[in-house]
Amino acid sequence: MSAVPAAAPVAPSVPELLQRCRELVRPALGEAVGRLHPWVGEMASYAFGWCEVGGAPAAAPGGKGVRQALAVLGAEAAGAPGAAGVPAAVAVELVHTFSLLHDDIMDADAMRRGRPAVWKAYGTGPAVLAGDALFALAVQTLAAAPAGPGALRRLSATLADLLRGQADDLLFAARPWTGPGRVPLVAYRTMAADKTGSLLGCAAALGAVLGGAPPATADALDRAGRHLGVAFQIVDDVLGLWGDPAVTGKPVHADLRERKKTYPVLAALEAPGPDSRRLAALLESGGDPARAAALVEAAGGRRAALAEARDRITAAEAALGTASLHPPAEALLRALPAFLLDRDL
């Protein structure tokens, strides 16, 4: 079952693009991780899916490499070789993995991509240390790159946004489902733009900066990436409610059990009608998550979430249209959203 039933066909070049970018970035990413303390490096390698606990080689599922691809495409959109964006890709991938290590601890998520999360495999303290090491390594990597100072200013601003978004996400869990203290959809959009969108936008913008693009081009790519990130987060929310755990790597309905304020649930609660009222009562009483997910769908939460994701893709495309980009890279940047939104449930 498709996350977006009416999505346009995925451009055949997108999977090849992601593979090309992963292959371009992987040696530099491995070299960077190799500079860490051996034990910390093992935890980082486990997080990337390169090894098992103890260091034995593994080929565990990793991410699609979207941030890496955006950094490489950012450089190519500026007319530079994709290799110019590799330091940006490495830095952003390190920051992203650092955030996942810490997020899993804060959210008490025991699984990540079908394997025990780093904190479950190695312990909470070691996982925090590994995340800190990846953060420091990201800064070191970018500082050594051409145009490093300007790139670091962008990365530091992004980190502030990312942490603000994570803080809001944690605080949302303690807020009520209904009433004056509820989380409105506008607050969710701001949180998602900070927590997820900021790093996607930063990836594309950093690649452009290292590729020699003017600030206006980097800013346009940043805006496009932020909109794409909100769409990406919303689709993740949809998958968290109705996705196959074998695909998502997490237990179904985990977000509901943890009282996470995801877009489909918030949209359903804002909808008029009896299903919305029944959902509110069920959530407030801590009722059956499977029943809650069914009510979210009946109240239109899934439909509203996917509509918002499509609107964000339209906004991302509009942002790309404000910059003068190298045509082949621009075409691939425009092809990415359909691929990301067409993930299977």
LOMAR-749780 format. One record per atom (N, C-alpha, C): residue in three letters; x, y, z. Coordinates in pm, whole numbers, padded with zeros to 5 digits, always signed. Layout:
N
ALAXYZ
...
! end
This chain:
345
MET+00085-00120+00000
MET+00000+00000+00000
MET+00088+00124+00000
SER+00065+00218-00089
SER+00153+00334-00103
SER+00117+00443-00004
ALA+00221+00511+00047
ALA+00198+00623+00138
ALA+00122+00734+00068
VAL+00144+00750-00061
VAL+00075+00853-00138
VAL+00014+00786-00259
PRO-00113+00739-00250
PRO-00170+00659-00357
PRO-00166+00725-00493
ALA-00177+00858-00500
ALA-00184+00924-00630
ALA-00052+00986-00671
ALA+00059+00944-00610
ALA+00189+01004-00640
ALA+00227+00977-00784
ALA+00302+01072-00841
ALA+00353+01054-00976
ALA+00457+00943-00976
PRO+00478+00877-01090
PRO+00578+00770-01096
PRO+00716+00823-01057
VAL+00790+00740-00987
VAL+00923+00779-00943
VAL+01016+00783-01063
ALA+01094+00890-01072
ALA+01191+00899-01180
ALA+01292+00786-01166
PRO+01317+00710-01275
PRO+01407+00596-01264
PRO+01546+00634-01219
SER+01585+00760-01239
SER+01722+00800-01206
SER+01743+00823-01057
VAL+01637+00836-00977
VAL+01656+00871-00837
VAL+01726+00761-00758
PRO+01684+00634-00764
PRO+01759+00532-00691
PRO+01906+00527-00731
GLU+01933+00543-00860
GLU+02073+00544-00906
GLU+02146+00666-00851
LEU+02076+00779-00843
LEU+02137+00899-00785
LEU+02178+00873-00641
LEU+02087+00817-00561
LEU+02118+00792-00420
LEU+02236+00696-00407
GLN+02237+00593-00492
GLN+02348+00497-00488
GLN+02479+00564-00526
ARG+02474+00647-00632
ARG+02596+00717-00675
ARG+02651+00806-00564
CYS+02563+00877-00497
CYS+02607+00968-00392
CYS+02660+00891-00271
ARG+02594+00781-00235
ARG+02646+00699-00124
ARG+02786+00648-00156
GLU+02806+00601-00278
GLU+02937+00550-00317
GLU+03042+00660-00320
LEU+03002+00781-00355
LEU+03095+00893-00357
LEU+03135+00936-00217
VAL+03039+00932-00124
VAL+03061+00984+00011
VAL+03120+00879+00104
ARG+03088+00751+00081
ARG+03124+00645+00176
ARG+03272+00642+00212
PRO+03367+00652+00118
PRO+03508+00648+00159
PRO+03545+00762+00254
ALA+03497+00882+00226
ALA+03529+00996+00313
ALA+03462+00981+00448
LEU+03340+00929+00451
LEU+03271+00906+00578
LEU+03343+00800+00660
GLY+03387+00694+00596
GLY+03461+00590+00666
GLY+03594+00641+00718
GLU+03661+00725+00639
GLU+03789+00781+00684
GLU+03770+00870+00806
ALA+03662+00948+00806
ALA+03635+01036+00920
ALA+03607+00954+01046
VAL+03521+00852+01035
VAL+03489+00767+01151
VAL+03614+00695+01199
GLY+03705+00662+01108
GLY+03829+00594+01144
GLY+03921+00678+01230
ARG+03896+00808+01237
ARG+03979+00895+01321
ARG+03934+00895+01467
LEU+03819+00836+01494
LEU+03767+00834+01631
LEU+03840+00732+01717
HIS+03824+00745+01848
HIS+03871+00642+01941
HIS+03814+00507+01894
PRO+03890+00399+01897
PRO+03842+00271+01842
PRO+03707+00226+01895
TRP+03684+00240+02026
TRP+03556+00197+02083
TRP+03441+00287+02035
VAL+03467+00416+02037
VAL+03366+00510+01988
VAL+03342+00489+01839
GLY+03451+00463+01766
GLY+03438+00437+01624
GLY+03356+00312+01595
GLU+03369+00211+01682
GLU+03287+00091+01665
GLU+03139+00123+01682
MET+03106+00202+01784
MET+02965+00239+01804
MET+02912+00319+01685
ALA+02996+00408+01633
ALA+02955+00486+01515
ALA+02934+00393+01396
SER+03025+00300+01377
SER+03012+00206+01266
SER+02888+00119+01281
TYR+02856+00081+01405
TYR+02732+00006+01430
TYR+02611+00091+01393
ALA+02614+00218+01429
ALA+02503+00308+01397
ALA+02483+00321+01246
PHE+02592+00320+01171
PHE+02583+00330+01026
PHE+02549+00196+00960
GLY+02548+00088+01040
GLY+02517-00043+00985
GLY+02636-00116+00928
TRP+02756-00069+00959
TRP+02877-00129+00901
TRP+02928-00248+00981
CYS+02891-00260+01108
CYS+02944-00367+01191
CYS+02841-00410+01294
GLU+02870-00525+01356
GLU+02790-00574+01468
GLU+02856-00528+01598
VAL+02788-00549+01710
VAL+02849-00523+01840
VAL+02973-00611+01852
GLY+03085-00551+01885
GLY+03211-00624+01888
GLY+03298-00598+01768
GLY+03241-00540+01662
GLY+03321-00498+01548
GLY+03317-00589+01427
ALA+03250-00704+01436
ALA+03242-00792+01318
ALA+03171-00721+01204
PRO+03223-00734+01082
PRO+03161-00664+00969
PRO+03014-00704+00952
ALA+02935-00609+00907
ALA+02792-00633+00884
ALA+02747-00551+00765
ALA+02633-00586+00714
ALA+02573-00509+00605
ALA+02428-00482+00642
ALA+02410-00420+00758
ALA+02275-00390+00806
ALA+02214-00277+00724
PRO+02082-00271+00720
PRO+02018-00163+00643
PRO+02056-00026+00698
GLY+02090+00062+00610
GLY+02118+00200+00649
GLY+02010+00291+00593
GLY+02029+00420+00607
GLY+01933+00513+00550
GLY+01949+00522+00398
LYS+01858+00592+00335
LYS+01865+00608+00190
LYS+01978+00700+00147
GLY+02028+00782+00239
GLY+02135+00875+00203
GLY+02082+01002+00141
VAL+01962+01044+00181
VAL+01901+01162+00120
VAL+01984+01287+00148
ARG+02033+01302+00271
ARG+02111+01421+00305
ARG+02242+01424+00229
GLN+02303+01307+00214
GLN+02425+01300+00134
GLN+02397+01343-00010
ALA+02288+01293-00066
ALA+02254+01327-00204
ALA+02226+01476-00220
LEU+02159+01535-00122
LEU+02131+01678-00130
LEU+02260+01760-00128
ALA+02357+01719-00047
ALA+02484+01791-00042
ALA+02558+01780-00175
VAL+02562+01661-00231
VAL+02629+01642-00360
VAL+02556+01719-00470
LEU+02423+01711-00470
LEU+02346+01784-00571
LEU+02357+01935-00553
GLY+02373+01979-00427
GLY+02393+02122-00405
GLY+02517+02173-00474
ALA+02625+02095-00465
ALA+02749+02133-00535
ALA+02729+02128-00686
GLU+02662+02023-00734
GLU+02641+02010-00878
GLU+02545+02117-00930
ALA+02450+02158-00848
ALA+02359+02265-00888
ALA+02432+02397-00905
ALA+02545+02411-00835
ALA+02628+02532-00849
ALA+02723+02521-00967
GLY+02720+02408-01038
GLY+02807+02389-01153
GLY+02941+02327-01118
ALA+02958+02281-00994
ALA+03084+02219-00951
ALA+03070+02067-00958
PRO+03182+01996-00956
PRO+03173+01849-00948
PRO+03108+01807-00817
GLY+03042+01694-00819
GLY+02977+01645-00697
GLY+03075+01624-00584
ALA+03200+01593-00616
ALA+03301+01570-00513
ALA+03321+01693-00426
ALA+03293+01812-00480
ALA+03309+01934-00400
ALA+03214+01934-00281
GLY+03102+01865-00293
GLY+03006+01862-00184
GLY+03026+01750-00085
VAL+03129+01667-00105
VAL+03150+01552-00016
VAL+03176+01593+00130
PRO+03261+01693+00157
PRO+03278+01731+00298
PRO+03147+01775+00364
ALA+03061+01843+00288
ALA+02930+01881+00342
ALA+02846+01758+00368
ALA+02849+01661+00275
ALA+02772+01538+00292
ALA+02818+01462+00416
VAL+02948+01454+00435
VAL+03002+01383+00552
VAL+02960+01454+00680
ALA+02975+01585+00684
ALA+02941+01660+00805
ALA+02793+01646+00839
VAL+02707+01658+00740
VAL+02564+01649+00766
VAL+02525+01508+00807
GLU+02584+01407+00745
GLU+02554+01269+00783
GLU+02597+01241+00926
LEU+02711+01296+00966
LEU+02757+01279+01104
LEU+02661+01347+01202
VAL+02617+01468+01169
VAL+02522+01538+01256
VAL+02391+01462+01263
HIS+02344+01413+01149
HIS+02219+01338+01148
HIS+02228+01214+01237
THR+02338+01141+01226
THR+02353+01019+01306
THR+02369+01053+01454
PHE+02440+01160+01483
PHE+02448+01208+01622
PHE+02309+01234+01678
SER+02224+01298+01598
SER+02089+01330+01646
SER+02007+01203+01666
LEU+02025+01103+01582
LEU+01951+00978+01597
LEU+01992+00905+01725
LEU+02120+00902+01753
LEU+02168+00836+01875
LEU+02104+00899+01998
HIS+02103+01032+02002
HIS+02045+01101+02117
HIS+01892+01093+02117
ASP+01830+01102+01998
ASP+01684+01093+01989
ASP+01635+00959+02044
ASP+01703+00851+02009
ASP+01659+00719+02053
ASP+01663+00708+02205
ILE+01760+00772+02266
ILE+01768+00772+02413
ILE+01653+00854+02471
MET+01634+00975+02419
MET+01531+01064+02472
MET+01391+01006+02453
ASP+01370+00936+02341
ASP+01238+00880+02312
ASP+01222+00738+02364
ALA+01328+00682+02422
ALA+01328+00542+02470
ALA+01295+00445+02358
ASP+01340+00476+02236
ASP+01321+00386+02122
ASP+01428+00279+02126
ALA+01387+00154+02142
ALA+01483+00045+02156
ALA+01534-00008+02023
MET+01464+00022+01913
MET+01502-00031+01783
MET+01529+00083+01685
ARG+01623+00059+01598
ARG+01656+00154+01492
ARG+01690+00073+01368
ARG+01612+00089+01263
ARG+01633+00018+01136
ARG+01642-00133+01156
GLY+01551-00185+01240
GLY+01542-00328+01258
GLY+01647-00390+01348
ARG+01731-00308+01413
ARG+01832-00360+01506
ARG+01820-00283+01636
PRO+01875-00340+01747
PRO+01877-00263+01871
PRO+01945-00128+01849
ALA+01885-00023+01904
ALA+01947+00109+01897
ALA+02082+00106+01969
VAL+02167+00202+01940
VAL+02301+00202+01998
VAL+02296+00200+02150
TRP+02201+00273+02209
TRP+02196+00277+02356
TRP+02154+00143+02414
LYS+02076+00066+02340
LYS+02039-00068+02386
LYS+02154-00166+02366
ALA+02229-00148+02260
ALA+02338-00240+02228
ALA+02462-00214+02313
TYR+02490-00087+02347
TYR+02614-00053+02416
TYR+02593+00011+02552
GLY+02474+00062+02580
GLY+02448+00133+02704
GLY+02422+00280+02677
THR+02350+00344+02769
THR+02312+00484+02749
THR+02433+00577+02749
GLY+02520+00564+02850
GLY+02637+00651+02856
GLY+02724+00641+02733
PRO+02762+00520+02691
PRO+02842+00507+02569
PRO+02773+00567+02446
ALA+02641+00551+02435
ALA+02571+00606+02319
ALA+02576+00758+02318
VAL+02562+00819+02436
VAL+02575+00965+02445
VAL+02715+01007+02401
LEU+02815+00936+02448
LEU+02953+00967+02411
LEU+02973+00955+02260
ALA+02920+00849+02201
ALA+02935+00832+02056
ALA+02867+00945+01980
GLY+02750+00986+02026
GLY+02682+01098+01961
GLY+02763+01226+01971
ASP+02817+01253+02090
ASP+02901+01372+02107
ASP+03022+01369+02014
ALA+03082+01250+02000
ALA+03200+01236+01915
ALA+03165+01264+01769
LEU+03050+01217+01725
LEU+03008+01241+01587
LEU+02982+01390+01563
PHE+02924+01456+01661
PHE+02902+01601+01650
PHE+03035+01674+01635
ALA+03132+01642+01719
ALA+03263+01708+01712
ALA+03331+01678+01580
LEU+03317+01555+01533
LEU+03380+01515+01407
LEU+03319+01589+01289
ALA+03188+01616+01294
ALA+03123+01692+01188
ALA+03180+01833+01177
VAL+03197+01897+01292
VAL+03254+02033+01293
VAL+03397+02030+01239
GLN+03475+01933+01285
GLN+03614+01921+01239
GLN+03620+01899+01088
THR+03532+01814+01037
THR+03533+01784+00893
THR+03502+01908+00810
LEU+03403+01982+00850
LEU+03362+02099+00773
LEU+03464+02212+00786
ALA+03525+02225+00903
ALA+03625+02331+00923
ALA+03745+02313+00831
ALA+03775+02188+00796
ALA+03891+02160+00712
ALA+03861+02176+00563
ALA+03735+02197+00527
ALA+03696+02206+00387
ALA+03718+02347+00333
PRO+03733+02360+00200
PRO+03735+02494+00141
PRO+03604+02567+00175
ALA+03615+02696+00195
ALA+03500+02777+00237
ALA+03447+02731+00372
GLY+03534+02669+00452
GLY+03494+02616+00582
GLY+03429+02716+00676
PRO+03486+02836+00694
PRO+03425+02929+00789
PRO+03280+02964+00756
GLY+03252+02993+00629
GLY+03115+03025+00591
GLY+03024+02905+00606
ALA+03077+02787+00573
ALA+02999+02665+00587
ALA+02969+02637+00734
LEU+03065+02662+00820
LEU+03044+02638+00964
LEU+02939+02731+01021
ARG+02932+02854+00971
ARG+02828+02946+01019
ARG+02690+02891+00985
ARG+02675+02835+00866
ARG+02547+02775+00829
ARG+02517+02654+00916
LEU+02618+02571+00938
LEU+02595+02451+01018
LEU+02559+02487+01161
SER+02623+02588+01218
SER+02594+02625+01356
SER+02451+02677+01369
ALA+02405+02755+01271
ALA+02267+02803+01274
ALA+02170+02686+01262
THR+02204+02589+01180
THR+02119+02470+01164
THR+02112+02391+01293
LEU+02224+02377+01362
LEU+02226+02303+01488
LEU+02134+02368+01591
ALA+02134+02501+01593
ALA+02044+02571+01685
ALA+01899+02540+01652
ASP+01866+02539+01521
ASP+01730+02505+01481
ASP+01695+02361+01517
LEU+01788+02270+01490
LEU+01763+02128+01517
LEU+01735+02105+01665
LEU+01815+02167+01750
LEU+01796+02149+01894
LEU+01666+02212+01942
ARG+01628+02326+01883
ARG+01501+02388+01919
ARG+01384+02297+01879
GLY+01394+02236+01761
GLY+01290+02145+01717
GLY+01280+02022+01805
GLN+01395+01969+01846
GLN+01394+01853+01934
GLN+01335+01888+02071
ALA+01367+02007+02121
ALA+01310+02050+02249
ALA+01158+02059+02240
ASP+01108+02119+02131
ASP+00963+02128+02114
ASP+00899+01990+02105
ASP+00963+01900+02031
ASP+00909+01766+02014
ASP+00896+01695+02150
LEU+00997+01709+02234
LEU+00992+01647+02367
LEU+00883+01711+02453
LEU+00872+01844+02447
LEU+00772+01912+02528
LEU+00629+01879+02482
PHE+00612+01859+02351
PHE+00479+01827+02299
PHE+00423+01701+02364
ALA+00510+01603+02394
ALA+00462+01476+02448
ALA+00390+01494+02581
ALA+00429+01598+02656
ALA+00368+01620+02788
ALA+00242+01707+02780
ARG+00212+01762+02664
ARG+00095+01849+02652
ARG-00031+01767+02627
PRO-00146+01818+02665
PRO-00272+01742+02649
PRO-00310+01730+02503
TRP-00396+01632+02475
TRP-00443+01614+02338
TRP-00545+01720+02299
THR-00618+01771+02394
THR-00723+01868+02365
THR-00716+01984+02465
GLY-00796+02087+02441
GLY-00803+02199+02533
GLY-00702+02308+02501
PRO-00691+02408+02587
PRO-00604+02523+02561
PRO-00456+02486+02547
GLY-00413+02379+02613
GLY-00272+02342+02608
GLY-00237+02248+02495
ARG-00332+02217+02408
ARG-00305+02122+02299
ARG-00201+02178+02202
VAL-00148+02090+02118
VAL-00049+02130+02017
VAL-00121+02160+01886
PRO-00125+02284+01842
PRO-00190+02314+01714
PRO-00101+02272+01598
LEU-00162+02255+01483
LEU-00086+02212+01365
LEU+00023+02311+01328
VAL+00000+02439+01349
VAL+00102+02538+01314
VAL+00227+02518+01399
ALA+00210+02478+01525
ALA+00326+02452+01611
ALA+00399+02327+01564
TYR+00324+02227+01521
TYR+00388+02107+01466
TYR+00474+02143+01344
ARG+00419+02223+01253
ARG+00492+02257+01131
ARG+00624+02327+01165
THR+00620+02416+01263
THR+00743+02484+01305
THR+00842+02385+01362
MET+00794+02294+01446
MET+00882+02192+01505
MET+00946+02106+01396
ALA+00867+02060+01300
ALA+00919+01972+01195
ALA+01018+02046+01105
ALA+00991+02173+01079
ALA+01084+02252+00998
ALA+01218+02265+01068
ASP+01215+02279+01200
ASP+01340+02290+01276
ASP+01408+02154+01293
LYS+01332+02055+01337
LYS+01392+01926+01372
LYS+01439+01847+01251
THR+01360+01847+01144
THR+01392+01766+01027
THR+01431+01851+00907
GLY+01354+01956+00881
GLY+01379+02037+00763
GLY+01510+02112+00765
SER+01552+02156+00884
SER+01674+02238+00891
SER+01796+02163+00839
LEU+01807+02033+00869
LEU+01925+01959+00828
LEU+01921+01924+00679
LEU+01801+01898+00625
LEU+01791+01875+00481
LEU+01825+02002+00404
GLY+01772+02115+00451
GLY+01806+02241+00386
GLY+01953+02273+00397
CYS+02010+02246+00514
CYS+02153+02272+00535
CYS+02237+02187+00442
ALA+02199+02061+00422
ALA+02277+01973+00336
ALA+02290+02031+00195
ALA+02177+02070+00137
ALA+02180+02126+00002
ALA+02255+02258-00002
ALA+02233+02343+00099
ALA+02299+02473+00101
ALA+02449+02459+00120
LEU+02493+02370+00209
LEU+02636+02351+00230
LEU+02705+02300+00105
GLY+02640+02207+00035
GLY+02698+02160-00091
GLY+02715+02274-00189
ALA+02614+02361-00196
ALA+02621+02476-00287
ALA+02733+02572-00246
VAL+02746+02596-00115
VAL+02853+02685-00067
VAL+02989+02630-00105
LEU+03010+02501-00082
LEU+03139+02441-00116
LEU+03160+02433-00267
GLY+03049+02436-00342
GLY+03059+02437-00487
GLY+03076+02575-00546
GLY+03082+02678-00460
GLY+03107+02813-00507
GLY+02983+02892-00544
ALA+02866+02849-00501
ALA+02743+02919-00535
ALA+02731+03050-00458
PRO+02662+03150-00514
PRO+02637+03274-00440
PRO+02540+03248-00324
PRO+02540+03336-00224
PRO+02451+03316-00109
PRO+02305+03299-00145
ALA+02257+03372-00246
ALA+02115+03362-00283
ALA+02079+03221-00329
THR+02170+03156-00400
THR+02145+03019-00446
THR+02142+02923-00327
ALA+02239+02939-00237
ALA+02242+02854-00118
ALA+02116+02874-00034
ASP+02070+02998-00023
ASP+01950+03026+00056
ASP+01826+02960-00008
ALA+01817+02963-00140
ALA+01703+02901-00208
ALA+01702+02750-00186
LEU+01820+02690-00194
LEU+01829+02545-00169
LEU+01796+02513-00024
ASP+01836+02600+00066
ASP+01802+02581+00208
ASP+01651+02582+00227
ARG+01584+02679+00168
ARG+01437+02686+00182
ARG+01370+02563+00123
ALA+01417+02520+00006
ALA+01358+02402-00057
ALA+01377+02280+00033
GLY+01496+02265+00089
GLY+01522+02150+00175
GLY+01439+02151+00301
ARG+01412+02268+00355
ARG+01330+02278+00477
ARG+01186+02232+00449
HIS+01132+02276+00335
HIS+00997+02230+00299
HIS+00997+02079+00276
LEU+01100+02030+00209
LEU+01110+01886+00185
LEU+01118+01810+00318
GLY+01190+01867+00414
GLY+01203+01802+00544
GLY+01071+01790+00618
VAL+00987+01891+00608
VAL+00855+01883+00672
VAL+00773+01772+00607
ALA+00776+01767+00474
ALA+00705+01659+00404
ALA+00759+01523+00446
PHE+00890+01511+00456
PHE+00955+01386+00494
PHE+00911+01344+00634
GLN+00905+01440+00728
GLN+00864+01410+00865
GLN+00718+01367+00871
ILE+00633+01432+00793
ILE+00492+01396+00793
ILE+00473+01254+00740
VAL+00543+01218+00633
VAL+00532+01082+00581
VAL+00585+00982+00683
ASP+00691+01017+00756
ASP+00739+00931+00864
ASP+00629+00911+00969
ASP+00555+01017+00999
ASP+00445+01006+01094
ASP+00338+00909+01043
VAL+00308+00917+00914
VAL+00209+00827+00855
VAL+00258+00683+00864
LEU+00385+00662+00832
LEU+00442+00528+00840
LEU+00443+00477+00984
GLY+00462+00567+01079
GLY+00464+00526+01219
GLY+00329+00473+01266
LEU+00221+00521+01203
LEU+00087+00475+01241
LEU+00042+00353+01161
TRP+00075+00351+01031
TRP+00018+00248+00944
TRP+00125+00169+00867
GLY+00251+00194+00894
GLY+00357+00127+00820
GLY+00383-00015+00868
ASP+00450-00091+00785
ASP+00491-00228+00817
ASP+00617-00222+00902
PRO+00616-00277+01023
PRO+00736-00273+01108
PRO+00858-00334+01040
ALA+00837-00429+00949
ALA+00950-00487+00877
ALA+01017-00385+00786
VAL+00941-00284+00746
VAL+00995-00178+00660
VAL+01046-00062+00744
THR+00968-00021+00845
THR+01006+00096+00925
THR+01113+00064+01028
GLY+01122-00063+01072
GLY+01220-00101+01174
GLY+01178-00066+01315
LYS+01051-00021+01333
LYS+01001+00014+01466
LYS+00864-00050+01488
PRO+00829-00076+01614
PRO+00698-00135+01641
PRO+00586-00043+01594
VAL+00480-00102+01541
VAL+00366-00023+01496
VAL+00299+00044+01616
HIS+00252+00166+01594
HIS+00180+00245+01695
HIS+00270+00291+01811
ALA+00402+00280+01794
ALA+00492+00322+01903
ALA+00473+00469+01934
ASP+00450+00553+01832
ASP+00433+00696+01856
ASP+00310+00724+01942
LEU+00203+00649+01919
LEU+00082+00669+02000
LEU+00107+00629+02145
ARG+00178+00519+02166
ARG+00205+00475+02303
ARG+00290+00577+02378
GLU+00377+00647+02304
GLU+00465+00746+02366
GLU+00403+00886+02370
ARG+00276+00897+02329
ARG+00202+01024+02328
ARG+00268+01128+02239
LYS+00334+01085+02133
LYS+00395+01180+02040
LYS+00286+01248+01959
LYS+00302+01377+01943
LYS+00204+01456+01871
LYS+00242+01458+01723
THR+00193+01360+01650
THR+00226+01350+01508
THR+00117+01418+01424
TYR+00154+01449+01299
TYR+00063+01528+01216
TYR-00072+01461+01192
PRO-00076+01331+01156
PRO-00209+01272+01132
PRO-00300+01279+01254
VAL-00244+01258+01373
VAL-00325+01261+01495
VAL-00374+01402+01521
LEU-00285+01501+01512
LEU-00326+01639+01537
LEU-00430+01686+01436
ALA-00411+01647+01309
ALA-00508+01686+01207
ALA-00644+01622+01234
ALA-00643+01496+01277
ALA-00770+01429+01309
ALA-00840+01495+01426
LEU-00762+01537+01526
LEU-00822+01602+01643
LEU-00882+01738+01608
GLU-00827+01805+01508
GLU-00880+01935+01468
GLU-01000+01923+01374
ALA-01024+01803+01322
ALA-01135+01784+01229
ALA-01268+01781+01303
PRO-01374+01831+01242
PRO-01507+01823+01306
PRO-01562+01682+01292
GLY-01655+01647+01379
GLY-01725+01521+01364
GLY-01707+01426+01480
PRO-01788+01323+01485
PRO-01788+01229+01599
PRO-01660+01147+01609
ASP-01598+01113+01496
ASP-01475+01034+01502
ASP-01365+01110+01574
SER-01357+01241+01550
SER-01257+01324+01618
SER-01283+01327+01768
ARG-01410+01340+01806
ARG-01442+01344+01949
ARG-01412+01209+02016
ARG-01446+01099+01946
ARG-01416+00967+02003
ARG-01266+00947+02015
LEU-01191+00996+01917
LEU-01045+00985+01922
LEU-00990+01061+02043
ALA-01038+01183+02063
ALA-00990+01263+02176
ALA-01015+01191+02308
ALA-01134+01135+02325
ALA-01166+01065+02450
ALA-01077+00942+02467
LEU-01052+00870+02359
LEU-00969+00750+02367
LEU-00825+00785+02402
LEU-00772+00890+02341
LEU-00634+00929+02369
LEU-00619+00978+02512
GLU-00715+01055+02559
GLU-00706+01107+02695
GLU-00715+00995+02799
SER-00782+00886+02764
SER-00795+00775+02859
SER-00684+00671+02843
GLY-00595+00693+02744
GLY-00488+00596+02722
GLY-00539+00466+02665
GLY-00636+00471+02576
GLY-00698+00352+02522
GLY-00613+00280+02418
ASP-00672+00179+02356
ASP-00604+00092+02262
ASP-00544+00170+02144
PRO-00411+00161+02120
PRO-00350+00235+02010
PRO-00403+00194+01873
ALA-00434+00066+01854
ALA-00486+00022+01724
ALA-00622+00087+01696
ARG-00706+00097+01798
ARG-00834+00164+01783
ARG-00813+00313+01756
ALA-00716+00373+01822
ALA-00686+00514+01800
ALA-00642+00537+01656
ALA-00557+00451+01604
ALA-00510+00465+01466
ALA-00627+00457+01369
ALA-00721+00367+01396
ALA-00839+00354+01310
ALA-00923+00481+01314
LEU-00936+00541+01431
LEU-01014+00664+01443
LEU-00942+00782+01377
VAL-00809+00783+01384
VAL-00734+00888+01315
VAL-00765+00885+01166
GLU-00766+00765+01110
GLU-00796+00753+00967
GLU-00941+00791+00939
ALA-01033+00744+01022
ALA-01175+00775+01000
ALA-01202+00925+01007
ALA-01127+00996+01091
ALA-01144+01141+01105
ALA-01071+01220+00998
GLY-01002+01151+00909
GLY-00933+01218+00799
GLY-00790+01256+00826
GLY-00729+01201+00932
GLY-00593+01239+00966
GLY-00490+01199+00863
ARG-00502+01077+00810
ARG-00406+01034+00708
ARG-00420+01120+00582
ARG-00542+01143+00539
ARG-00566+01223+00419
ARG-00511+01364+00435
ALA-00535+01425+00551
ALA-00485+01562+00574
ALA-00333+01565+00578
ALA-00271+01462+00637
ALA-00125+01459+00646
ALA-00062+01451+00507
LEU-00115+01364+00423
LEU-00057+01348+00290
LEU-00083+01471+00204
ALA-00194+01538+00226
ALA-00221+01663+00152
ALA-00119+01770+00193
GLU-00090+01778+00322
GLU+00010+01875+00369
GLU+00148+01841+00313
ALA+00181+01713+00307
ALA+00310+01674+00251
ALA+00320+01717+00105
ARG+00213+01698+00029
ARG+00215+01741-00111
ARG+00229+01892-00123
ASP+00161+01966-00034
ASP+00173+02113-00037
ASP+00317+02155-00010
ARG+00383+02085+00080
ARG+00523+02119+00111
ARG+00614+02089-00008
ILE+00585+01985-00082
ILE+00663+01955-00201
ILE+00645+02065-00305
THR+00522+02114-00318
THR+00498+02226-00410
THR+00577+02349-00368
ALA+00582+02375-00236
ALA+00659+02488-00186
ALA+00809+02469-00211
ALA+00858+02346-00198
ALA+00998+02320-00225
ALA+01031+02345-00372
GLU+00942+02302-00460
GLU+00964+02325-00603
GLU+00964+02474-00635
ALA+00877+02550-00568
ALA+00873+02694-00590
ALA+01004+02759-00545
ALA+01059+02712-00433
ALA+01186+02767-00384
ALA+01299+02738-00483
LEU+01299+02619-00541
LEU+01402+02587-00642
LEU+01391+02679-00762
GLY+01268+02720-00793
GLY+01247+02806-00908
GLY+01299+02947-00891
THR+01338+02984-00769
THR+01389+03121-00745
THR+01539+03132-00767
ALA+01606+03019-00795
ALA+01751+03021-00810
ALA+01790+02973-00950
SER+01907+03019-00994
SER+01962+02972-01121
SER+02050+02851-01092
LEU+02001+02733-01130
LEU+02069+02608-01096
LEU+02115+02536-01222
HIS+02222+02461-01210
HIS+02273+02381-01321
HIS+02166+02278-01358
PRO+02122+02275-01487
PRO+02002+02196-01522
PRO+02004+02049-01482
PRO+02109+01971-01506
PRO+02100+01829-01467
PRO+02075+01809-01318
ALA+02143+01887-01235
ALA+02125+01875-01090
ALA+01987+01924-01050
GLU+01939+02030-01113
GLU+01806+02081-01080
GLU+01699+01975-01111
ALA+01714+01904-01222
ALA+01617+01801-01257
ALA+01613+01691-01152
LEU+01730+01654-01101
LEU+01735+01550-00998
LEU+01679+01601-00866
LEU+01705+01726-00833
LEU+01648+01784-00712
LEU+01495+01784-00719
ARG+01441+01807-00836
ARG+01296+01807-00851
ARG+01238+01666-00854
ALA+01321+01567-00884
ALA+01273+01429-00887
ALA+01272+01363-00750
LEU+01353+01414-00658
LEU+01364+01352-00526
LEU+01232+01347-00448
PRO+01154+01454-00444
PRO+01034+01452-00358
PRO+00938+01337-00385
ALA+00910+01308-00514
ALA+00816+01200-00544
ALA+00869+01067-00491
PHE+00999+01049-00501
PHE+01060+00926-00450
PHE+01042+00916-00298
LEU+01064+01027-00228
LEU+01056+01025-00082
LEU+00913+01007-00035
LEU+00818+01061-00109
LEU+00678+01051-00067
LEU+00613+00919-00107
ASP+00680+00840-00189
ASP+00620+00717-00238
ASP+00671+00596-00160
ARG+00718+00618-00036
ARG+00762+00505+00046
ARG+00643+00417+00081
ASP+00665+00287+00081
ASP+00556+00194+00106
ASP+00519+00191+00254
LEU+00386+00178+00280
LEU+00337+00159+00415
LEU+00345+00012+00452
! end
